[in-house]
Amino acid sequence: MFWIAANHPISIATHDEKLINQISKLGYLNNPNVEVEMLYGIRPDLIKQLKDDGYKTRVYLTYGKEWYLYLCHRIAEYPPNIYLAVADMIDPPRTENNTY
């Protein structure tokens, strides 16, 4: 990839494990200018594994006046996320030990 070879900062923002695995196999994640970005609370296991494997990672947290609209969009994109959100509200300590 031209941009990686030119040392431009590259952010790969996805929760798609297959895509991340493919990018990793191509060696792109080994470059110091490449990082993987994910939204807070979605695939914490995957972002932690990437960090533990030595890859640069970043976690985003939504905030502000439009957070509810944003939440609705994420649930519409992948309805099972609602179960994770409800589980986090019922049992917050289960997510407190996740370190990114």
N, C-alpha and C positions, 0 to 999 in steps of 0.2 A: 504494500500500500504506500502510495506516494507520501501521504501526510505523516505516516508513522516514520518512514525513512527520513523525512525532512525535519524530524523532531518537533513537529507541531503538537500541542497538547490535544489529546484525544480522550473523549469521555464516551464510554460505551454504556448507555443507559437502557438496561433491559433486565427482566426477571426470567427470561427464557433460558433455562439451563442448557438446552441443546445448542442454542446459539453461542452461549458462553463457552461451552466445551469445544465447539468448532473453532472459535476465535483463539482459544487457548492452544489447540492442536496446531494452528498455523503459527504459533509463537508470538502473536501480537501482544499478549498480556505481559510478556517478559520485558517489554520496552518501558523505560522509566517515565516516558511521557504519556503512557496509556493507563487509564483507570476505569474501574467498573463502578457504576452508580446504580443505586436501588432506593426505592421508597422505604421509609421506616415502617417496619412491621410486616412487610411482604417479603417472604423468603429470607428471614433472618438467618436460617441455617446455611443457606447458600452464600450469603455475603460474608458470614463468619468464616466459612470454609475457604473462600477465596482469600480473605485476609490472612488466615492461618497458613495458607499456601505461599504467602509472600507477595501477593498481588496488591496493587494500590486500589483502595476502595473508598467510596464515599456514600453516606446515607443521607437521604433528604427527608425532611419533616415538613409537612404542609402546615400553614398557619395563615392568619389574616381573616378578612371578612368573607372570603369566598371558600373557606374550608369545607363547608357543607356541600356546596355544589361539586367541589372536587371529589369529595367522598362518594357522592351519588354516581359520578362518572366512573370511578374505580369499581364500584359495586356492579354497575351496569356492564362493565367490560368483563368482569369475572365474578359472577354472583356468589361462589363459595367464599369470597372474602368476607361476606357478612358473618359467617360462622366464626371466623378468626376474630373479627372485631367484637362480637358478643362474648366470646370466650375471654378475650383480653379485659373486657369490662367486668366480667364475673370474677375472674381470678387473675388480677394484675400481677401478683408475684411470679406467676409462671413465665412472664416475659422480662422481669427485672434482671434476670441473670444473663440475658443475651447481651454480649459485648460485641460491638462492631469494630 
